[in-house]
Structure formats: C-alpha cells, structure tokens
Amino acid sequence: METKVYINSDYITLGQFLKFENICESGGMVKIFLSEYQIKINGELDNRRGKKLYPKDVVEIEDFGVYIIEKQ
C-alpha cells in the first residue's frame, strides 16, 4: 500500500521524513533505524539521513511500506 506524504517546503530530508511519519521519535533513533533497515529512494538503496526528498520521490522502507512525497 502506498501512502502519500504532503510537504509544504521544496524538500524534506530523510531524517525529517522519518520523524514526520512517526517512524522514529528522535534524531538519535533515526541514526539507529537507518543502520538496521533497508530504505530505497526511487528504487536505489540510500541510508543518508540528510538525503533530500523532493515531490514525486518514492520511499520504500522494508517492513513499513511505500511513501510518495507530494507538494501541498
């Protein structure tokens, strides 16, 4: 199932995204989460918490789902 994530800015970082979607509670948890789970952004593995996500980007998180970034 795909979930649309609406942002007000031009982009959101992967770390901000994980906190925004309540997948992680804090920046420290984001770092641990990224070391334990495979995350694909537009089909490519990426675990950089500073990675910028733009509208139309697709984020796939193992065991969590697929998210599509949309501009609000």
N, CA, C and O atoms as a Tripos MOL2 file, in Angstrom:
@<TRIPOS>MOLECULE
protein
  288   287    72     0     0
PROTEIN
NO_CHARGES

@<TRIPOS>ATOM
      1 N           0.8330   -1.1780    0.0000 N.3       1 MET1
      2 CA          0.0000    0.0000    0.0000 C.3       1 MET1
      3 C           0.8860    1.2520    0.0000 C.2       1 MET1
      4 O           1.8880    1.3090    0.7130 O.2       1 MET1
      5 N           0.5230    2.2110   -0.7720 N.am      2 GLU2
      6 CA          1.2790    3.4600   -0.8600 C.3       2 GLU2
      7 C           0.6200    4.5340   -0.0040 C.2       2 GLU2
      8 O          -0.6050    4.6430    0.0490 O.2       2 GLU2
      9 N           1.4520    5.3210    0.6630 N.am      3 THR3
     10 CA          0.9820    6.4240    1.4830 C.3       3 THR3
     11 C           1.5330    7.7160    0.9100 C.2       3 THR3
     12 O           2.7330    7.8180    0.6600 O.2       3 THR3
     13 N           0.6800    8.6960    0.7010 N.am      4 LYS4
     14 CA          1.1430    9.9900    0.2160 C.3       4 LYS4
     15 C           1.5150   10.8570    1.4130 C.2       4 LYS4
     16 O           0.7800   10.9350    2.3970 O.2       4 LYS4
     17 N           2.6760   11.5070    1.3060 N.am      5 VAL5
     18 CA          3.1780   12.3720    2.3650 C.3       5 VAL5
     19 C           3.2520   13.7810    1.7920 C.2       5 VAL5
     20 O           3.9930   14.0350    0.8430 O.2       5 VAL5
     21 N           2.4830   14.6900    2.3710 N.am      6 TYR6
     22 CA          2.4090   16.0610    1.8590 C.3       6 TYR6
     23 C           3.3650   16.9650    2.6290 C.2       6 TYR6
     24 O           3.3500   17.0010    3.8600 O.2       6 TYR6
     25 N           4.2060   17.7030    1.8790 N.am      7 ILE7
     26 CA          5.1460   18.6300    2.4960 C.3       7 ILE7
     27 C           4.8430   20.0500    2.0090 C.2       7 ILE7
     28 O           4.3140   20.2410    0.9140 O.2       7 ILE7
     29 N           5.1860   21.0420    2.8360 N.am      8 ASN8
     30 CA          4.9570   22.4430    2.4910 C.3       8 ASN8
     31 C           6.1770   23.0890    1.8540 C.2       8 ASN8
     32 O           6.0580   24.1380    1.2220 O.2       8 ASN8
     33 N           7.3420   22.4840    2.0090 N.am      9 SER9
     34 CA          8.5830   23.0610    1.5020 C.3       9 SER9
     35 C           8.9860   22.3840    0.1890 C.2       9 SER9
     36 O           8.2960   21.4880   -0.2980 O.2       9 SER9
     37 N          10.1050   22.8240   -0.3710 N.am     10 ASP10
     38 CA         10.5760   22.2450   -1.6280 C.3      10 ASP10
     39 C          11.0800   20.8210   -1.4480 C.2      10 ASP10
     40 O          11.0100   20.0140   -2.3750 O.2      10 ASP10
     41 N          11.5930   20.5060   -0.2480 N.am     11 TYR11
     42 CA         12.1000   19.1600    0.0300 C.3      11 TYR11
     43 C          12.0340   18.8910    1.5230 C.2      11 TYR11
     44 O          11.8000   19.7980    2.3210 O.2      11 TYR11
     45 N          12.2450   17.6310    1.8910 N.am     12 ILE12
     46 CA         12.3500   17.2100    3.2830 C.3      12 ILE12
     47 C          13.4970   16.2110    3.3300 C.2      12 ILE12
     48 O          13.6550   15.4110    2.4080 O.2      12 ILE12
     49 N          14.2980   16.2440    4.3890 N.am     13 THR13
     50 CA         15.3910   15.2840    4.4760 C.3      13 THR13
     51 C          14.8370   13.9330    4.9340 C.2      13 THR13
     52 O          13.7500   13.8540    5.5060 O.2      13 THR13
     53 N          15.5930   12.8920    4.6760 N.am     14 LEU14
     54 CA         15.1580   11.5550    5.0680 C.3      14 LEU14
     55 C          14.9580   11.4790    6.5800 C.2      14 LEU14
     56 O          13.9880   10.8810    7.0460 O.2      14 LEU14
     57 N          15.8630   12.0780    7.3480 N.am     15 GLY15
     58 CA         15.7140   12.0810    8.8020 C.3      15 GLY15
     59 C          14.4500   12.7990    9.2520 C.2      15 GLY15
     60 O          13.7380   12.3110   10.1290 O.2      15 GLY15
     61 N          14.1660   13.9530    8.6580 N.am     16 GLN16
     62 CA         12.9410   14.6860    8.9830 C.3      16 GLN16
     63 C          11.7100   13.8790    8.6020 C.2      16 GLN16
     64 O          10.7180   13.8530    9.3310 O.2      16 GLN16
     65 N          11.7890   13.2200    7.4460 N.am     17 PHE17
     66 CA         10.6780   12.3960    6.9650 C.3      17 PHE17
     67 C          10.3550   11.2920    7.9690 C.2      17 PHE17
     68 O           9.1890   11.0670    8.2920 O.2      17 PHE17
     69 N          11.3860   10.6030    8.4620 N.am     18 LEU18
     70 CA         11.1660    9.5010    9.3990 C.3      18 LEU18
     71 C          10.5250    9.9870   10.6990 C.2      18 LEU18
     72 O           9.7150    9.2740   11.2910 O.2      18 LEU18
     73 N          10.8750   11.1830   11.1450 N.am     19 LYS19
     74 CA         10.2530   11.7570   12.3440 C.3      19 LYS19
     75 C           8.8400   12.2530   12.0260 C.2      19 LYS19
     76 O           7.9270   12.0720   12.8320 O.2      19 LYS19
     77 N           8.6530   12.8740   10.8650 N.am     20 PHE20
     78 CA          7.3570   13.3970   10.4420 C.3      20 PHE20
     79 C           6.3070   12.2840   10.3540 C.2      20 PHE20
     80 O           5.1460   12.4870   10.7080 O.2      20 PHE20
     81 N           6.7260   11.1180    9.8830 N.am     21 GLU21
     82 CA          5.8090    9.9800    9.7380 C.3      21 GLU21
     83 C           5.7280    9.1300   11.0070 C.2      21 GLU21
     84 O           5.1180    8.0620   11.0020 O.2      21 GLU21
     85 N           6.3400    9.6030   12.0900 N.am     22 ASN22
     86 CA          6.3380    8.8970   13.3770 C.3      22 ASN22
     87 C           6.9290    7.4930   13.2990 C.2      22 ASN22
     88 O           6.5350    6.5980   14.0470 O.2      22 ASN22
     89 N           7.8740    7.3160   12.3900 N.am     23 ILE23
     90 CA          8.6010    6.0520   12.3190 C.3      23 ILE23
     91 C           9.7010    6.0730   13.3720 C.2      23 ILE23
     92 O          10.0130    5.0440   13.9730 O.2      23 ILE23
     93 N          10.2860    7.2390   13.5930 N.am     24 CYS24
     94 CA         11.3010    7.4510   14.6250 C.3      24 CYS24
     95 C          10.8960    8.6550   15.4680 C.2      24 CYS24
     96 O          10.2580    9.5870   14.9780 O.2      24 CYS24
     97 N          11.2800    8.6200   16.7570 N.am     25 GLU25
     98 CA         10.9090    9.7080   17.6560 C.3      25 GLU25
     99 C          11.9490   10.8130   17.7290 C.2      25 GLU25
    100 O          11.6150   11.9600   18.0220 O.2      25 GLU25
    101 N          13.2180   10.4780   17.4620 N.am     26 SER26
    102 CA         14.2740   11.4750   17.6160 C.3      26 SER26
    103 C          15.3720   11.2550   16.5800 C.2      26 SER26
    104 O          15.4070   10.2350   15.8910 O.2      26 SER26
    105 N          16.2690   12.2410   16.4890 N.am     27 GLY27
    106 CA         17.3810   12.1310   15.5660 C.3      27 GLY27
    107 C          18.2910   10.9570   15.8900 C.2      27 GLY27
    108 O          18.8260   10.3180   14.9850 O.2      27 GLY27
    109 N          18.4720   10.6710   17.1700 N.am     28 GLY28
    110 CA         19.2830    9.5200   17.5770 C.3      28 GLY28
    111 C          18.6650    8.2130   17.1250 C.2      28 GLY28
    112 O          19.3660    7.2990   16.6930 O.2      28 GLY28
    113 N          17.3470    8.1310   17.2260 N.am     29 MET29
    114 CA         16.6530    6.9210   16.7730 C.3      29 MET29
    115 C          16.7440    6.7800   15.2590 C.2      29 MET29
    116 O          16.8020    5.6640   14.7430 O.2      29 MET29
    117 N          16.7580    7.9100   14.5390 N.am     30 VAL30
    118 CA         16.8750    7.8820   13.0810 C.3      30 VAL30
    119 C          18.1900    7.2160   12.6870 C.2      30 VAL30
    120 O          18.2180    6.3720   11.7910 O.2      30 VAL30
    121 N          19.2720    7.5930   13.3500 N.am     31 LYS31
    122 CA         20.5910    7.0340   13.0370 C.3      31 LYS31
    123 C          20.5950    5.5170   13.2170 C.2      31 LYS31
    124 O          21.1070    4.7880   12.3670 O.2      31 LYS31
    125 N          20.0290    5.0480   14.3160 N.am     32 ILE32
    126 CA         19.9490    3.6050   14.5720 C.3      32 ILE32
    127 C          19.0460    2.9280   13.5530 C.2      32 ILE32
    128 O          19.3820    1.8720   13.0170 O.2      32 ILE32
    129 N          17.9030    3.5390   13.2890 N.am     33 PHE33
    130 CA         16.9430    2.9810   12.3290 C.3      33 PHE33
    131 C          17.5900    2.7910   10.9590 C.2      33 PHE33
    132 O          17.4200    1.7490   10.3260 O.2      33 PHE33
    133 N          18.3310    3.7990   10.5040 N.am     34 LEU34
    134 CA         18.9570    3.7290    9.1850 C.3      34 LEU34
    135 C          20.0310    2.6540    9.1040 C.2      34 LEU34
    136 O          20.3290    2.1610    8.0170 O.2      34 LEU34
    137 N          20.6110    2.2870   10.2310 N.am     35 SER35
    138 CA         21.6210    1.2240   10.2160 C.3      35 SER35
    139 C          20.9860   -0.1630   10.2330 C.2      35 SER35
    140 O          21.6420   -1.1500    9.9030 O.2      35 SER35
    141 N          19.7060   -0.2410   10.6170 N.am     36 GLU36
    142 CA         19.0470   -1.5410   10.7570 C.3      36 GLU36
    143 C          18.0650   -1.8850    9.6360 C.2      36 GLU36
    144 O          17.7610   -3.0590    9.4260 O.2      36 GLU36
    145 N          17.5700   -0.8870    8.9200 N.am     37 TYR37
    146 CA         16.5630   -1.1300    7.8920 C.3      37 TYR37
    147 C          17.0610   -0.6900    6.5260 C.2      37 TYR37
    148 O          17.8090    0.2790    6.3970 O.2      37 TYR37
    149 N          16.6260   -1.4300    5.5050 N.am     38 GLN38
    150 CA         16.9450   -1.0420    4.1280 C.3      38 GLN38
    151 C          15.9020   -0.0520    3.6490 C.2      38 GLN38
    152 O          14.7000   -0.2910    3.7550 O.2      38 GLN38
    153 N          16.3820    1.0650    3.1180 N.am     39 ILE39
    154 CA         15.4920    2.0930    2.5860 C.3      39 ILE39
    155 C          15.8640    2.3310    1.1380 C.2      39 ILE39
    156 O          17.0310    2.5440    0.8110 O.2      39 ILE39
    157 N          14.8650    2.2920    0.2780 N.am     40 LYS40
    158 CA         15.0780    2.5910   -1.1370 C.3      40 LYS40
    159 C          14.3980    3.9080   -1.4640 C.2      40 LYS40
    160 O          13.2430    4.1390   -1.1060 O.2      40 LYS40
    161 N          15.1390    4.7660   -2.1510 N.am     41 ILE41
    162 CA         14.5820    6.0230   -2.6300 C.3      41 ILE41
    163 C          14.6300    5.9710   -4.1410 C.2      41 ILE41
    164 O          15.7050    5.9130   -4.7380 O.2      41 ILE41
    165 N          13.4660    5.9910   -4.7560 N.am     42 ASN42
    166 CA         13.3420    5.8460   -6.2120 C.3      42 ASN42
    167 C          14.0540    4.5870   -6.7050 C.2      42 ASN42
    168 O          14.6960    4.5930   -7.7550 O.2      42 ASN42
    169 N          13.9310    3.5120   -5.9320 N.am     43 GLY43
    170 CA         14.4640    2.2180   -6.3390 C.3      43 GLY43
    171 C          15.9230    1.9630   -5.9900 C.2      43 GLY43
    172 O          16.4310    0.8740   -6.2570 O.2      43 GLY43
    173 N          16.6120    2.9390   -5.3980 N.am     44 GLU44
    174 CA         18.0210    2.7730   -5.0580 C.3      44 GLU44
    175 C          18.2100    2.8340   -3.5480 C.2      44 GLU44
    176 O          17.6270    3.6850   -2.8760 O.2      44 GLU44
    177 N          19.0320    1.9230   -3.0160 N.am     45 LEU45
    178 CA         19.3050    1.9220   -1.5850 C.3      45 LEU45
    179 C          19.9800    3.2160   -1.1640 C.2      45 LEU45
    180 O          20.8900    3.7000   -1.8370 O.2      45 LEU45
    181 N          19.5330    3.7670   -0.0560 N.am     46 ASP46
    182 CA         20.1260    5.0060    0.4610 C.3      46 ASP46
    183 C          19.8280    5.0980    1.9520 C.2      46 ASP46
    184 O          18.6740    4.9770    2.3630 O.2      46 ASP46
    185 N          20.8510    5.3100    2.7590 N.am     47 ASN47
    186 CA         20.6430    5.4030    4.2070 C.3      47 ASN47
    187 C          21.1940    6.6990    4.7900 C.2      47 ASN47
    188 O          21.5030    6.7620    5.9800 O.2      47 ASN47
    189 N          21.3180    7.7380    3.9530 N.am     48 ARG48
    190 CA         21.8160    9.0340    4.4230 C.3      48 ARG48
    191 C          20.6540    9.8350    4.9980 C.2      48 ARG48
    192 O          19.6930   10.1350    4.2890 O.2      48 ARG48
    193 N          20.7400   10.1790    6.2720 N.am     49 ARG49
    194 CA         19.6060   10.8930    6.8770 C.3      49 ARG49
    195 C          19.4600   12.3080    6.3420 C.2      49 ARG49
    196 O          18.3940   12.9090    6.4780 O.2      49 ARG49
    197 N          20.5090   12.8530    5.7360 N.am     50 GLY50
    198 CA         20.4400   14.1800    5.1400 C.3      50 GLY50
    199 C          19.9960   14.1690    3.6890 C.2      50 GLY50
    200 O          19.9210   15.2240    3.0610 O.2      50 GLY50
    201 N          19.7010   12.9910    3.1430 N.am     51 LYS51
    202 CA         19.2560   12.8750    1.7520 C.3      51 LYS51
    203 C          17.9830   13.6900    1.5600 C.2      51 LYS51
    204 O          17.0160   13.5370    2.3070 O.2      51 LYS51
    205 N          17.9930   14.5540    0.5540 N.am     52 LYS52
    206 CA         16.8260   15.4060    0.2890 C.3      52 LYS52
    207 C          15.7850   14.6380   -0.5180 C.2      52 LYS52
    208 O          16.0980   14.0260   -1.5390 O.2      52 LYS52
    209 N          14.5600   14.6810   -0.0490 N.am     53 LEU53
    210 CA         13.4350   14.0500   -0.7300 C.3      53 LEU53
    211 C          12.5730   15.1490   -1.3320 C.2      53 LEU53
    212 O          12.1600   16.0800   -0.6420 O.2      53 LEU53
    213 N          12.3120   15.0300   -2.6150 N.am     54 TYR54
    214 CA         11.5460   16.0320   -3.3540 C.3      54 TYR54
    215 C          10.1830   15.4620   -3.7510 C.2      54 TYR54
    216 O           9.9980   14.2450   -3.7460 O.2      54 TYR54
    217 N           9.2280   16.3300   -4.0940 N.am     55 PRO55
    218 CA          7.9370   15.8250   -4.5700 C.3      55 PRO55
    219 C           8.1200   14.8200   -5.7080 C.2      55 PRO55
    220 O           8.9670   14.9950   -6.5840 O.2      55 PRO55
    221 N           7.3320   13.7990   -5.6730 N.am     56 LYS56
    222 CA          7.3170   12.6660   -6.6140 C.3      56 LYS56
    223 C           8.3540   11.5960   -6.2790 C.2      56 LYS56
    224 O           8.3850   10.5550   -6.9350 O.2      56 LYS56
    225 N           9.2150   11.8290   -5.2620 N.am     57 ASP57
    226 CA         10.1380   10.7800   -4.8360 C.3      57 ASP57
    227 C           9.3520    9.6680   -4.1640 C.2      57 ASP57
    228 O           8.3460    9.9190   -3.4990 O.2      57 ASP57
    229 N           9.8160    8.4400   -4.3420 N.am     58 VAL58
    230 CA          9.1800    7.2680   -3.7470 C.3      58 VAL58
    231 C          10.1490    6.6640   -2.7390 C.2      58 VAL58
    232 O          11.2850    6.3300   -3.0760 O.2      58 VAL58
    233 N           9.6870    6.5280   -1.5020 N.am     59 VAL59
    234 CA         10.4990    5.9800   -0.4210 C.3      59 VAL59
    235 C           9.9100    4.6280   -0.0310 C.2      59 VAL59
    236 O           8.7420    4.5380    0.3480 O.2      59 VAL59
    237 N          10.7230    3.5820   -0.1260 N.am     60 GLU60
    238 CA         10.2920    2.2430    0.2550 C.3      60 GLU60
    239 C          11.0820    1.8290    1.4840 C.2      60 GLU60
    240 O          12.3120    1.8150    1.4640 O.2      60 GLU60
    241 N          10.3690    1.4920    2.5560 N.am     61 ILE61
    242 CA         11.0210    1.0850    3.7900 C.3      61 ILE61
    243 C          10.5890   -0.3410    4.1080 C.2      61 ILE61
    244 O           9.4040   -0.6340    4.2660 O.2      61 ILE61
    245 N          11.5750   -1.2070    4.1950 N.am     62 GLU62
    246 CA         11.3340   -2.6080    4.4940 C.3      62 GLU62
    247 C          10.4970   -2.7360    5.7690 C.2      62 GLU62
    248 O          10.8320   -2.1340    6.7890 O.2      62 GLU62
    249 N           9.4300   -3.5030    5.7210 N.am     63 ASP63
    250 CA          8.5160   -3.7630    6.8380 C.3      63 ASP63
    251 C           7.6210   -2.5780    7.2250 C.2      63 ASP63
    252 O           6.8270   -2.7010    8.1580 O.2      63 ASP63
    253 N           7.7300   -1.4330    6.5310 N.am     64 PHE64
    254 CA          6.9140   -0.2690    6.8700 C.3      64 PHE64
    255 C           6.0010    0.1670    5.7290 C.2      64 PHE64
    256 O           4.8700    0.5840    5.9760 O.2      64 PHE64
    257 N           6.4720    0.0790    4.4790 N.am     65 GLY65
    258 CA          5.6190    0.4490    3.3670 C.3      65 GLY65
    259 C           6.2880    1.3600    2.3600 C.2      65 GLY65
    260 O           7.4980    1.5840    2.3870 O.2      65 GLY65
    261 N           5.4540    1.8780    1.4700 N.am     66 VAL66
    262 CA          5.9020    2.7430    0.3830 C.3      66 VAL66
    263 C           5.2550    4.1110    0.5820 C.2      66 VAL66
    264 O           4.0530    4.2160    0.8270 O.2      66 VAL66
    265 N           6.0720    5.1490    0.4710 N.am     67 TYR67
    266 CA          5.6100    6.5180    0.6800 C.3      67 TYR67
    267 C           5.9500    7.3530   -0.5500 C.2      67 TYR67
    268 O           7.0400    7.2310   -1.1100 O.2      67 TYR67
    269 N           5.0180    8.1950   -0.9650 N.am     68 ILE68
    270 CA          5.2300    9.0860   -2.0980 C.3      68 ILE68
    271 C           5.1830   10.5250   -1.5770 C.2      68 ILE68
    272 O           4.2090   10.9450   -0.9520 O.2      68 ILE68
    273 N           6.2520   11.2610   -1.8490 N.am     69 ILE69
    274 CA          6.3360   12.6470   -1.3980 C.3      69 ILE69
    275 C           5.5330   13.5160   -2.3640 C.2      69 ILE69
    276 O           5.6970   13.4220   -3.5810 O.2      69 ILE69
    277 N           4.6710   14.3530   -1.8130 N.am     70 GLU70
    278 CA          3.8440   15.2530   -2.6170 C.3      70 GLU70
    279 C           3.9540   16.6640   -2.0540 C.2      70 GLU70
    280 O           4.0810   16.8480   -0.8430 O.2      70 GLU70
    281 N           3.9050   17.6480   -2.9270 N.am     71 LYS71
    282 CA          3.9030   19.0670   -2.5100 C.3      71 LYS71
    283 C           2.4730   19.4630   -2.1730 C.2      71 LYS71
    284 O           1.5500   19.1740   -2.9350 O.2      71 LYS71
    285 N           2.2880   20.1130   -1.0500 N.am     72 GLN72
    286 CA          0.9450   20.5190   -0.6180 C.3      72 GLN72
    287 C           0.5640   21.8450   -1.2270 C.2      72 GLN72
    288 O          -0.5320   22.3460   -0.9770 O.2      72 GLN72
@<TRIPOS>BOND
     1     1     2 1
     2     2     3 1
     3     3     4 2
     4     3     5 am
     5     5     6 1
     6     6     7 1
     7     7     8 2
     8     7     9 am
     9     9    10 1
    10    10    11 1
    11    11    12 2
    12    11    13 am
    13    13    14 1
    14    14    15 1
    15    15    16 2
    16    15    17 am
    17    17    18 1
    18    18    19 1
    19    19    20 2
    20    19    21 am
    21    21    22 1
    22    22    23 1
    23    23    24 2
    24    23    25 am
    25    25    26 1
    26    26    27 1
    27    27    28 2
    28    27    29 am
    29    29    30 1
    30    30    31 1
    31    31    32 2
    32    31    33 am
    33    33    34 1
    34    34    35 1
    35    35    36 2
    36    35    37 am
    37    37    38 1
    38    38    39 1
    39    39    40 2
    40    39    41 am
    41    41    42 1
    42    42    43 1
    43    43    44 2
    44    43    45 am
    45    45    46 1
    46    46    47 1
    47    47    48 2
    48    47    49 am
    49    49    50 1
    50    50    51 1
    51    51    52 2
    52    51    53 am
    53    53    54 1
    54    54    55 1
    55    55    56 2
    56    55    57 am
    57    57    58 1
    58    58    59 1
    59    59    60 2
    60    59    61 am
    61    61    62 1
    62    62    63 1
    63    63    64 2
    64    63    65 am
    65    65    66 1
    66    66    67 1
    67    67    68 2
    68    67    69 am
    69    69    70 1
    70    70    71 1
    71    71    72 2
    72    71    73 am
    73    73    74 1
    74    74    75 1
    75    75    76 2
    76    75    77 am
    77    77    78 1
    78    78    79 1
    79    79    80 2
    80    79    81 am
    81    81    82 1
    82    82    83 1
    83    83    84 2
    84    83    85 am
    85    85    86 1
    86    86    87 1
    87    87    88 2
    88    87    89 am
    89    89    90 1
    90    90    91 1
    91    91    92 2
    92    91    93 am
    93    93    94 1
    94    94    95 1
    95    95    96 2
    96    95    97 am
    97    97    98 1
    98    98    99 1
    99    99   100 2
   100    99   101 am
   101   101   102 1
   102   102   103 1
   103   103   104 2
   104   103   105 am
   105   105   106 1
   106   106   107 1
   107   107   108 2
   108   107   109 am
   109   109   110 1
   110   110   111 1
   111   111   112 2
   112   111   113 am
   113   113   114 1
   114   114   115 1
   115   115   116 2
   116   115   117 am
   117   117   118 1
   118   118   119 1
   119   119   120 2
   120   119   121 am
   121   121   122 1
   122   122   123 1
   123   123   124 2
   124   123   125 am
   125   125   126 1
   126   126   127 1
   127   127   128 2
   128   127   129 am
   129   129   130 1
   130   130   131 1
   131   131   132 2
   132   131   133 am
   133   133   134 1
   134   134   135 1
   135   135   136 2
   136   135   137 am
   137   137   138 1
   138   138   139 1
   139   139   140 2
   140   139   141 am
   141   141   142 1
   142   142   143 1
   143   143   144 2
   144   143   145 am
   145   145   146 1
   146   146   147 1
   147   147   148 2
   148   147   149 am
   149   149   150 1
   150   150   151 1
   151   151   152 2
   152   151   153 am
   153   153   154 1
   154   154   155 1
   155   155   156 2
   156   155   157 am
   157   157   158 1
   158   158   159 1
   159   159   160 2
   160   159   161 am
   161   161   162 1
   162   162   163 1
   163   163   164 2
   164   163   165 am
   165   165   166 1
   166   166   167 1
   167   167   168 2
   168   167   169 am
   169   169   170 1
   170   170   171 1
   171   171   172 2
   172   171   173 am
   173   173   174 1
   174   174   175 1
   175   175   176 2
   176   175   177 am
   177   177   178 1
   178   178   179 1
   179   179   180 2
   180   179   181 am
   181   181   182 1
   182   182   183 1
   183   183   184 2
   184   183   185 am
   185   185   186 1
   186   186   187 1
   187   187   188 2
   188   187   189 am
   189   189   190 1
   190   190   191 1
   191   191   192 2
   192   191   193 am
   193   193   194 1
   194   194   195 1
   195   195   196 2
   196   195   197 am
   197   197   198 1
   198   198   199 1
   199   199   200 2
   200   199   201 am
   201   201   202 1
   202   202   203 1
   203   203   204 2
   204   203   205 am
   205   205   206 1
   206   206   207 1
   207   207   208 2
   208   207   209 am
   209   209   210 1
   210   210   211 1
   211   211   212 2
   212   211   213 am
   213   213   214 1
   214   214   215 1
   215   215   216 2
   216   215   217 am
   217   217   218 1
   218   218   219 1
   219   219   220 2
   220   219   221 am
   221   221   222 1
   222   222   223 1
   223   223   224 2
   224   223   225 am
   225   225   226 1
   226   226   227 1
   227   227   228 2
   228   227   229 am
   229   229   230 1
   230   230   231 1
   231   231   232 2
   232   231   233 am
   233   233   234 1
   234   234   235 1
   235   235   236 2
   236   235   237 am
   237   237   238 1
   238   238   239 1
   239   239   240 2
   240   239   241 am
   241   241   242 1
   242   242   243 1
   243   243   244 2
   244   243   245 am
   245   245   246 1
   246   246   247 1
   247   247   248 2
   248   247   249 am
   249   249   250 1
   250   250   251 1
   251   251   252 2
   252   251   253 am
   253   253   254 1
   254   254   255 1
   255   255   256 2
   256   255   257 am
   257   257   258 1
   258   258   259 1
   259   259   260 2
   260   259   261 am
   261   261   262 1
   262   262   263 1
   263   263   264 2
   264   263   265 am
   265   265   266 1
   266   266   267 1
   267   267   268 2
   268   267   269 am
   269   269   270 1
   270   270   271 1
   271   271   272 2
   272   271   273 am
   273   273   274 1
   274   274   275 1
   275   275   276 2
   276   275   277 am
   277   277   278 1
   278   278   279 1
   279   279   280 2
   280   279   281 am
   281   281   282 1
   282   282   283 1
   283   283   284 2
   284   283   285 am
   285   285   286 1
   286   286   287 1
   287   287   288 2
@<TRIPOS>SUBSTRUCTURE
     1 MET1         2 RESIDUE 1 A MET
     2 GLU2         6 RESIDUE 1 A GLU
     3 THR3        10 RESIDUE 1 A THR
     4 LYS4        14 RESIDUE 1 A LYS
     5 VAL5        18 RESIDUE 1 A VAL
     6 TYR6        22 RESIDUE 1 A TYR
     7 ILE7        26 RESIDUE 1 A ILE
     8 ASN8        30 RESIDUE 1 A ASN
     9 SER9        34 RESIDUE 1 A SER
    10 ASP10       38 RESIDUE 1 A ASP
    11 TYR11       42 RESIDUE 1 A TYR
    12 ILE12       46 RESIDUE 1 A ILE
    13 THR13       50 RESIDUE 1 A THR
    14 LEU14       54 RESIDUE 1 A LEU
    15 GLY15       58 RESIDUE 1 A GLY
    16 GLN16       62 RESIDUE 1 A GLN
    17 PHE17       66 RESIDUE 1 A PHE
    18 LEU18       70 RESIDUE 1 A LEU
    19 LYS19       74 RESIDUE 1 A LYS
    20 PHE20       78 RESIDUE 1 A PHE
    21 GLU21       82 RESIDUE 1 A GLU
    22 ASN22       86 RESIDUE 1 A ASN
    23 ILE23       90 RESIDUE 1 A ILE
    24 CYS24       94 RESIDUE 1 A CYS
    25 GLU25       98 RESIDUE 1 A GLU
    26 SER26      102 RESIDUE 1 A SER
    27 GLY27      106 RESIDUE 1 A GLY
    28 GLY28      110 RESIDUE 1 A GLY
    29 MET29      114 RESIDUE 1 A MET
    30 VAL30      118 RESIDUE 1 A VAL
    31 LYS31      122 RESIDUE 1 A LYS
    32 ILE32      126 RESIDUE 1 A ILE
    33 PHE33      130 RESIDUE 1 A PHE
    34 LEU34      134 RESIDUE 1 A LEU
    35 SER35      138 RESIDUE 1 A SER
    36 GLU36      142 RESIDUE 1 A GLU
    37 TYR37      146 RESIDUE 1 A TYR
    38 GLN38      150 RESIDUE 1 A GLN
    39 ILE39      154 RESIDUE 1 A ILE
    40 LYS40      158 RESIDUE 1 A LYS
    41 ILE41      162 RESIDUE 1 A ILE
    42 ASN42      166 RESIDUE 1 A ASN
    43 GLY43      170 RESIDUE 1 A GLY
    44 GLU44      174 RESIDUE 1 A GLU
    45 LEU45      178 RESIDUE 1 A LEU
    46 ASP46      182 RESIDUE 1 A ASP
    47 ASN47      186 RESIDUE 1 A ASN
    48 ARG48      190 RESIDUE 1 A ARG
    49 ARG49      194 RESIDUE 1 A ARG
    50 GLY50      198 RESIDUE 1 A GLY
    51 LYS51      202 RESIDUE 1 A LYS
    52 LYS52      206 RESIDUE 1 A LYS
    53 LEU53      210 RESIDUE 1 A LEU
    54 TYR54      214 RESIDUE 1 A TYR
    55 PRO55      218 RESIDUE 1 A PRO
    56 LYS56      222 RESIDUE 1 A LYS
    57 ASP57      226 RESIDUE 1 A ASP
    58 VAL58      230 RESIDUE 1 A VAL
    59 VAL59      234 RESIDUE 1 A VAL
    60 GLU60      238 RESIDUE 1 A GLU
    61 ILE61      242 RESIDUE 1 A ILE
    62 GLU62      246 RESIDUE 1 A GLU
    63 ASP63      250 RESIDUE 1 A ASP
    64 PHE64      254 RESIDUE 1 A PHE
    65 GLY65      258 RESIDUE 1 A GLY
    66 VAL66      262 RESIDUE 1 A VAL
    67 TYR67      266 RESIDUE 1 A TYR
    68 ILE68      270 RESIDUE 1 A ILE
    69 ILE69      274 RESIDUE 1 A ILE
    70 GLU70      278 RESIDUE 1 A GLU
    71 LYS71      282 RESIDUE 1 A LYS
    72 GLN72      286 RESIDUE 1 A GLN
